[in-house]
Amino acid sequence: MVAQIRDCLARMEPAPAAASTAAPAQTVVPPEEPSVAVPDAPDWDALPAAELRTRLKDWGLKPARSKKDMAAQIRAHLAGNGSASPPASQAVPVSQVSAEEVRSSAFSGITAHVRGATGRDWWERILTYEPLVIEDFVDHLVDAGVFTGVLAADKRTKPALYGQLVRDWCDSKSVCWTSKLTRQN
């Protein structure tokens, strides 16, 4: 901003000389640019692993297992990104997606769908403690497109595993559920 002010002042032409009775022209001196001490980049190898892991997660990166690899990952990110601020969004390659991230993505997708307008009837069943038939619920979620994105792109997540993910979601949220096999007996 200071540079813009200087440019603006440099482009201004001096006013024509007025009568000699006018006050002498005042010289406008632009303010000096504030001197801010820019800290050097921290020694990534000296930082604790927990802090390295936190910074990588803030940038949307999956932390490596070893501290040395995390430090190298940060250096590579800063060299490619040019700044230490986390990007607005960053796609993570499917090969770097862990099973826990797939599970987390599935759980958040199911929760968002059930609480949304299209899952309203399922939400009412949950609130009234009516047991959900797991196979019907899975079919509904697949038809609604809940298992897209990371889940669909991840080759480890087969449609047969959707049932297990939904059962785990129900158990984690204390939702009553049953199976068609259980109901037939």
C-alpha positions in Angstrom: 0.0 0.0 0.0 2.9 2.3 0.8 4.3 1.7 -2.7 1.0 2.6 -4.2 0.9 5.9 -2.3 4.5 6.7 -3.5 3.5 6.0 -7.1 0.5 8.2 -6.8 2.5 11.0 -5.3 5.2 10.7 -8.0 2.6 11.0 -10.8 1.2 14.2 -9.3 2.4 17.3 -11.0 3.4 20.3 -9.0 0.7 23.0 -8.9 1.5 26.1 -11.0 3.3 28.9 -9.1 0.8 31.2 -7.5 1.3 34.9 -6.6 4.2 35.6 -4.4 1.9 36.3 -1.5 1.0 32.6 -1.3 2.5 30.5 1.4 5.5 28.6 0.4 4.7 25.2 -1.1 4.9 22.3 1.3 6.7 19.3 0.4 4.8 16.1 1.0 7.1 13.4 2.3 5.6 9.9 1.9 5.7 7.9 5.1 8.5 5.4 5.3 7.7 1.8 4.7 7.4 0.1 8.1 10.2 -2.3 8.8 8.9 -5.6 9.9 11.2 -8.3 10.9 10.3 -11.3 8.8 11.2 -14.4 10.7 13.3 -17.0 8.9 11.6 -20.3 8.2 11.7 -22.5 11.2 14.0 -25.5 11.2 11.4 -28.1 10.3 13.7 -30.9 11.5 13.8 -29.4 15.0 10.1 -29.0 15.5 8.2 -31.7 17.3 6.3 -34.3 15.2 3.0 -33.3 16.6 3.4 -29.7 15.3 4.6 -30.9 11.9 1.5 -33.1 11.7 -0.8 -30.3 12.7 0.7 -27.9 10.0 0.4 -30.6 7.3 -3.2 -31.2 8.2 -4.0 -27.5 8.2 -2.7 -27.4 4.6 -4.9 -30.4 3.7 -2.0 -32.7 3.3 -1.7 -36.2 4.7 1.2 -36.4 7.1 3.9 -38.9 6.5 4.8 -41.5 9.1 8.3 -40.3 10.1 9.3 -36.9 11.3 12.0 -36.6 8.7 9.5 -37.3 5.9 7.0 -34.8 7.3 9.7 -32.1 7.3 10.6 -32.9 3.7 6.9 -32.8 2.9 6.5 -29.3 4.3 9.6 -28.1 2.5 8.2 -29.5 -0.8 4.8 -27.9 -0.1 6.4 -24.5 0.6 8.6 -24.7 -2.4 5.6 -25.5 -4.7 3.1 -23.2 -3.0 5.3 -20.3 -2.2 3.6 -19.5 1.0 3.0 -21.0 4.4 -0.7 -20.4 4.4 -3.0 -23.4 3.8 -4.7 -23.5 0.4 -8.4 -23.0 0.2 -9.0 -26.5 -1.1 -6.6 -29.2 -2.2 -7.5 -32.6 -3.7 -5.8 -35.5 -2.1 -4.9 -38.4 -4.4 -6.9 -41.5 -3.7 -3.7 -43.5 -3.1 -3.1 -41.3 -0.1 -6.6 -41.7 1.4 -6.6 -43.9 4.5 -9.3 -46.2 5.5 -10.1 -43.9 8.4 -10.6 -41.0 6.0 -12.9 -43.1 3.9 -14.9 -44.0 7.0 -15.0 -40.4 8.1 -16.1 -39.2 4.7 -18.9 -41.9 4.7 -20.1 -41.0 8.1 -20.3 -37.3 7.4 -22.1 -38.0 4.1 -24.6 -40.2 5.7 -25.2 -37.7 8.5 -25.6 -34.8 6.1 -28.0 -36.8 3.9 -30.2 -38.1 6.8 -30.5 -34.6 8.3 -31.2 -33.0 4.9 -34.5 -32.8 3.1 -34.1 -36.0 1.0 -33.5 -38.1 4.1 -36.3 -36.7 6.1 -38.3 -39.9 6.5 -35.2 -41.8 7.7 -34.5 -39.0 10.2 -38.0 -39.4 11.6 -37.5 -43.1 11.9 -34.3 -42.5 13.8 -35.9 -40.0 16.1 -38.8 -42.4 16.9 -36.4 -45.3 17.6 -37.8 -47.3 14.8 -35.2 -49.9 13.8 -33.8 -49.2 10.3 -33.6 -52.2 7.9 -30.0 -51.9 7.0 -30.3 -53.3 3.5 -33.1 -50.8 2.6 -31.1 -47.9 4.2 -28.0 -48.8 2.2 -30.0 -49.0 -1.0 -31.5 -45.6 -0.3 -28.1 -44.1 0.4 -26.6 -45.6 -2.8 -29.5 -44.3 -4.9 -29.2 -40.9 -3.3 -25.5 -40.7 -4.3 -24.1 -40.6 -0.7 -21.2 -42.9 -1.6 -19.7 -40.7 -4.2 -16.4 -38.7 -4.2 -13.7 -40.3 -2.1 -15.8 -43.5 -1.6 -16.5 -44.1 -5.2 -13.0 -43.3 -6.3 -11.4 -45.5 -3.6 -11.0 -49.0 -5.1 -10.9 -50.5 -1.6 -14.5 -49.5 -0.9 -16.7 -52.0 -2.7 -20.5 -51.7 -2.6 -20.6 -54.8 -0.4 -18.7 -52.8 2.2 -21.3 -50.0 2.2 -23.4 -52.2 4.5 -20.6 -52.4 7.0 -20.0 -48.7 6.9 -23.7 -48.0 7.4 -23.9 -50.5 10.3 -20.8 -48.8 11.9 -22.4 -45.4 11.4 -25.6 -46.6 13.1 -23.6 -48.0 16.0 -21.6 -44.8 16.4 -24.8 -42.7 16.5 -26.8 -45.2 18.6 -29.3 -45.7 15.9 -31.5 -48.8 16.1 -31.1 -51.1 13.1 -32.0 -54.6 12.0 -31.3 -56.8 9.0 -33.7 -58.5 6.6 -32.3 -61.8 7.7 -33.1 -61.1 11.3 -36.6 -60.0 10.6 -37.4 -63.2 8.6 -36.5 -65.4 11.5 
